[in-house]
Amino acid sequence: MTKVDLVLQELNRIEGLNQISDQERNLQKFNEAQTKIDEKTQIDPEPTNDEGDRDENSLEKEKLGSTDLKKFRSEIVAPLLSKQQQIHPKVRELMQHCSPLEIEEVNLWGSRIGDIGATTLSMNKRWTKLTSLVLHGNEISDRGIVTLSKSGSWADLTILNLSNNSIGDKGVITLSKNSTWKKLAKLNLGTNSIGAEGAIALSENDSWIQLTTLDLGNNAIGAKGAAALGKNSSWAKLKVLNLSYNSIGAEGAASLSLNSSWINLMTLNLDYNSIGVEGAKALSKNSSWKNLTTLYLEKNSIGSEGTIALSKNRSWRKLKALDLGKNSIDAKGAIALCENSSWVHLMVLDLRSNSIEAEAAKVFIKIRPNLIVNI
């Protein structure tokens, strides 16, 4: 297996693979052809500048050579130069020094290849064994993701990281229509500009049935986008879902809680979504996420009322970690959580930055001596 990393400015060379790229071959051919044409159109200097003193054969040669040169430049040179401009230098270097048939992992983290680089990658039809593509922090917008998502060559792709770019709804709508990446298991779209329309489009994808991880953190899908995702029924293998910082509110949380197809969900991150008391109450009623082990609900204005409602859940019997930091919870709410008899596997309870006095810790220890409580 060949793994290619271009993290920031660094390129890990693949020794022994000094193949010449197609672009270099084309330029080499161009240079050779250019030399021949230059020789063909070479006119011996005349002793006079008077056009009338030249013989007809010389004029005919110059006219014919000039025509051939223009034709060559318009039909061959221009397309070559156009392609060269579309090849990002880092991507060109990657393609030059790596055997295309052996590449399985490509990491371009923070390389800033932009839309040009993404388009170049999408045109590559030789990475047929590619399983992982990391494009975090590359200044890719809708334009680049539209072309990238149309790639039909990466049938074995299982990991795609597009986080920290400038991808919006238009790009995600096209991405969601991709039907080639049937093995896709991990998709990271965190920290982009994805709204409700993009989330709705993603929810309608029925090709990524192997999807286990979806990261949409730090976008703007809102309640409408969350509701659409909650209705998805094709991601039955989903284990990790990150929707933090998306302003889904109580309505969005309530819609998600109604999902019945994510029976394998293990980690759910809803940090910073302002779900409030009503959102917490709705989540507590969920009965399908029986494999849930980790739940993040930091900074959601849940309060003690919402916390007490959560404590009444009896379905998350495998829950191991619960984060309720920054939620204005008092000792009464915290004690209610500790008294939940269904969460027998709960090991970590994060209650930092709440309204809980240190004295309450003695009560926690008495109820759940093996529980690690962070206050």
C-alpha positions in Angstrom: 0.0 0.0 0.0 1.2 3.5 -0.8 0.3 6.4 1.5 0.8 9.9 0.3 1.0 12.8 2.7 1.3 16.4 1.7 0.7 18.0 5.1 1.1 21.8 4.8 4.2 22.3 2.7 5.8 18.8 3.0 5.7 16.0 0.5 6.8 12.5 1.5 8.7 11.2 -1.5 8.1 7.7 -2.7 11.6 6.4 -3.5 12.2 4.4 -6.7 9.1 5.8 -8.4 10.4 8.4 -10.8 7.8 8.2 -13.4 7.2 11.1 -15.8 3.7 12.6 -15.6 1.5 12.8 -18.7 1.7 16.6 -18.5 5.5 16.5 -18.7 5.3 14.1 -21.7 3.0 16.5 -23.4 5.2 19.5 -22.7 8.2 17.5 -24.0 6.3 16.7 -27.2 5.3 20.4 -27.5 8.9 21.5 -27.2 10.0 19.0 -29.8 7.2 20.0 -32.2 7.8 23.7 -31.5 11.5 23.3 -32.5 10.5 21.6 -35.8 8.0 24.3 -36.7 10.5 27.0 -35.8 13.0 25.3 -38.2 10.2 25.0 -40.9 9.3 28.7 -40.6 12.9 30.0 -40.5 13.4 32.5 -43.2 16.9 33.4 -44.3 17.6 37.1 -43.7 17.2 39.2 -46.9 19.7 41.9 -47.8 16.8 44.4 -48.0 13.7 45.3 -46.1 11.8 45.9 -49.3 9.0 43.2 -49.5 9.0 43.5 -53.2 12.6 42.2 -53.5 11.7 38.8 -52.0 11.0 36.0 -54.5 7.6 34.3 -54.6 9.0 31.0 -53.1 10.2 32.8 -49.9 6.9 34.5 -49.4 5.0 31.3 -49.9 7.2 29.5 -47.4 6.6 32.2 -44.8 2.9 32.2 -45.4 2.6 28.4 -45.2 4.8 28.2 -42.1 2.9 30.9 -40.3 -0.4 29.2 -41.0 0.9 25.9 -39.7 2.3 27.6 -36.6 -1.0 29.3 -35.8 -2.9 26.0 -36.3 -0.5 24.1 -34.0 -0.7 26.7 -31.3 -4.5 26.9 -31.4 -5.2 23.2 -31.6 -2.4 21.8 -29.4 -0.5 24.4 -27.5 -3.5 26.3 -26.1 -5.2 23.2 -24.6 -1.9 22.1 -23.1 -1.3 25.4 -21.4 -4.9 25.5 -20.2 -4.5 22.1 -18.6 -1.2 23.2 -17.1 -2.9 26.1 -15.4 -5.5 23.8 -13.9 -2.9 21.5 -12.4 -2.1 22.6 -8.8 1.7 22.3 -8.3 1.4 20.1 -5.2 -1.1 17.8 -6.9 1.2 17.6 -10.0 4.1 16.7 -7.8 2.1 14.0 -6.1 1.0 12.5 -9.4 4.6 12.7 -10.7 6.4 10.9 -7.9 3.8 8.2 -7.0 2.7 5.1 -8.8 -1.0 5.7 -9.5 -1.9 2.1 -9.3 -0.5 1.7 -5.8 -1.9 4.8 -4.1 -4.5 4.0 -1.4 -4.2 7.0 1.0 -3.8 10.6 0.1 -3.4 13.3 2.8 -3.4 16.9 1.6 -4.2 18.4 5.0 -3.8 22.2 5.0 -2.2 22.3 1.6 -4.5 25.0 0.2 -5.0 23.4 -3.2 -8.2 25.3 -3.7 -10.8 24.6 -6.4 -8.1 24.1 -9.0 -6.5 21.3 -7.0 -9.8 19.7 -6.3 -10.7 19.8 -10.0 -7.3 18.2 -10.9 -7.9 15.4 -8.4 -11.3 14.8 -9.8 -9.9 14.2 -13.3 -7.6 11.5 -12.1 -8.9 8.2 -13.2 -5.9 6.0 -12.3 -6.2 5.9 -8.5 -8.5 3.0 -8.6 -7.3 1.7 -5.2 -7.8 4.9 -3.4 -9.5 4.3 0.0 -8.7 7.5 2.0 -8.7 11.2 0.8 -8.0 13.9 3.3 -8.6 17.5 2.1 -9.0 19.4 5.4 -8.2 23.1 5.2 -7.7 23.4 1.5 -9.9 26.5 0.6 -12.2 24.4 -1.5 -15.6 26.0 -2.4 -18.7 24.7 -4.1 -17.0 24.9 -7.5 -14.2 22.4 -6.4 -16.5 20.0 -4.6 -18.9 19.9 -7.5 -16.2 18.5 -9.8 -14.7 16.3 -7.1 -18.0 14.7 -6.3 -18.4 13.7 -9.9 -15.4 11.4 -9.8 -16.4 7.9 -10.8 -13.1 6.2 -10.4 -12.7 5.9 -6.6 -15.0 2.9 -6.0 -13.1 1.8 -3.0 -13.1 5.2 -1.2 -14.0 4.7 2.5 -12.7 7.9 4.1 -13.4 11.4 2.8 -12.3 14.4 4.9 -13.5 17.8 3.6 -13.6 19.7 6.8 -12.5 23.3 7.3 -13.2 24.4 3.7 -15.8 26.8 2.1 -18.3 24.2 1.0 -22.0 25.4 0.9 -25.3 23.9 0.0 -24.7 23.8 -3.7 -21.6 21.7 -3.4 -23.1 19.3 -0.8 -26.2 18.8 -3.0 -24.0 17.6 -5.8 -21.9 15.6 -3.4 -25.0 13.8 -2.0 -25.8 12.6 -5.5 -22.6 10.6 -5.8 -23.4 6.9 -6.3 -19.9 5.6 -6.9 -18.6 5.7 -3.4 -20.7 2.9 -2.1 -18.0 1.9 0.4 -17.8 5.3 2.0 -17.7 4.8 5.8 -16.4 8.1 7.2 -17.5 11.5 5.9 -16.2 14.7 7.5 -17.8 18.0 6.4 -17.2 19.9 9.6 -16.6 23.7 9.6 -18.0 24.6 6.3 -21.0 26.7 5.2 -23.6 24.0 5.0 -27.2 25.0 5.7 -30.6 23.2 5.8 -30.7 22.6 2.1 -27.4 20.8 2.1 -28.4 18.7 5.1 -31.7 17.7 3.4 -29.7 16.6 0.3 -27.4 14.5 2.4 -30.3 12.9 4.2 -31.7 11.7 0.9 -28.5 9.9 -0.2 -29.2 6.2 -0.4 -25.9 5.0 -1.8 -23.6 5.4 1.3 -25.1 2.4 3.1 -21.8 1.7 4.7 -21.6 5.1 6.4 -20.5 4.8 10.1 -19.3 8.3 10.8 -20.8 11.7 9.8 -19.3 15.0 11.0 -21.3 18.1 10.2 -20.1 20.1 13.2 -19.8 23.8 13.0 -22.2 24.4 10.1 -25.7 26.0 10.0 -28.1 23.2 9.3 -30.7 24.4 11.8 -33.8 22.6 13.0 -34.9 21.9 9.4 -31.7 20.2 8.5 -31.6 18.2 11.7 -35.2 17.0 11.0 -34.2 15.9 7.6 -31.2 13.9 8.9 -33.4 12.3 11.5 -35.6 10.9 8.8 -32.8 9.1 7.0 -33.2 5.4 7.0 -30.3 4.2 4.8 -27.5 4.8 7.3 -28.3 1.9 9.4 -24.6 1.4 10.3 -24.1 4.9 11.6 -22.1 4.9 14.8 -20.9 8.5 15.2 -22.8 11.7 14.5 -21.5 15.2 15.2 -24.0 18.0 14.8 -22.4 20.4 17.3 -22.6 24.2 16.7 -25.5 24.0 14.3 -28.3 25.9 16.0 -30.8 23.0 15.8 -32.7 24.1 18.8 -35.4 22.2 20.7 -37.2 21.4 17.5 -34.2 19.9 15.8 -33.4 17.8 18.9 -37.0 16.6 19.1 -36.8 15.5 15.4 -33.6 13.6 15.9 -35.0 11.8 18.9 -37.6 10.3 16.7 -35.1 8.5 14.5 -35.5 4.7 14.7 -33.0 3.5 12.1 -29.7 4.4 13.7 -29.8 1.4 16.0 -26.0 1.2 16.0 -25.4 4.9 17.0 -22.7 5.0 19.7 -21.6 8.7 19.8 -23.9 11.7 19.5 -22.5 15.3 19.7 -25.0 18.0 20.1 -22.8 20.6 21.9 -23.8 24.3 21.6 -27.2 23.9 19.9 -29.5 25.6 22.4 -31.8 22.6 22.6 -33.1 23.8 26.0 -35.4 22.0 28.4 -37.8 20.8 25.8 -35.0 19.4 23.6 -33.6 17.5 26.6 -37.1 16.1 27.4 -37.5 15.0 23.8 -34.1 13.2 23.7 -34.8 11.4 27.0 -37.7 9.7 25.3 -35.6 8.1 22.6 -35.7 4.3 22.7 -33.9 3.3 19.6 -30.3 4.3 20.4 -29.7 1.3 22.6 -26.0 1.2 21.8 -25.3 4.8 22.7 -22.2 5.1 24.8 -21.2 8.8 24.6 -23.5 11.8 24.6 -22.3 15.4 24.4 -24.7 18.1 25.4 -22.5 21.0 26.5 -23.8 24.5 26.5 -27.5 23.8 25.6 -29.4 25.8 28.3 -30.8 22.5 29.6 -30.9 23.5 33.3 -31.9 21.2 36.1 -35.4 20.6 34.7 -34.0 19.3 31.5 -31.4 17.2 33.3 -34.0 15.6 35.5 -35.9 14.7 32.4 -32.8 13.1 30.9 -32.2 11.1 34.0 -35.5 9.3 33.4 -34.2 7.6 30.2 -34.2 3.9 30.5 -33.0 2.9 27.0 -29.4 4.0 26.9 -28.1 1.1 29.1 -24.7 1.2 27.5 -24.0 4.9 28.2 -20.5 5.4 29.5 -19.9 9.1 29.2 -22.3 12.1 29.5 -21.1 15.7 29.0 -23.5 18.3 30.4 -21.0 21.1 31.0 -22.2 24.8 31.0 -25.9 24.1 31.4 -26.9 25.9 34.6 -27.5 22.6 36.4 -27.7 22.6 40.2 -27.1 19.8 42.7 -30.6 18.5 42.4 -30.3 17.9 38.7 -26.9 16.3 39.1 -28.1 13.9 41.9 -31.0 12.8 39.6 -28.5 11.7 37.0 -26.5 9.7 39.5 -29.6 8.0 40.7 -30.4 6.6 37.2 -30.3 2.8 37.7 -30.4 2.0 34.0 -27.0 3.6 33.2 -25.0 0.9 35.0 -22.0 1.4 32.7 -21.8 5.2 33.2 -18.1 6.0 34.0 -17.7 9.7 33.3 -20.2 12.5 34.1 -18.9 16.0 33.1 -20.7 18.7 34.9 -18.1 21.4 34.8 -19.1 25.1 34.8 -22.5 24.5 36.3 -24.0 25.6 39.6 -23.0 22.6 41.7 -21.2 23.1 45.0 -18.3 20.9 46.0 -20.2 19.5 48.9 -22.5 17.8 46.4 -19.6 15.5 45.4 -20.0 13.6 48.6 -23.5 12.7 47.6 -22.4 11.5 44.2 -19.7 9.3 45.7 -22.2 7.8 48.1 -24.7 7.0 45.2 -22.1 6.0 42.6 -18.7 5.4 44.1 -17.1 4.3 40.8 -18.4 7.3 38.8 -16.0 10.0 37.8 -17.8 13.3 38.2 -16.2 16.5 36.9 -17.6 19.6 38.5 
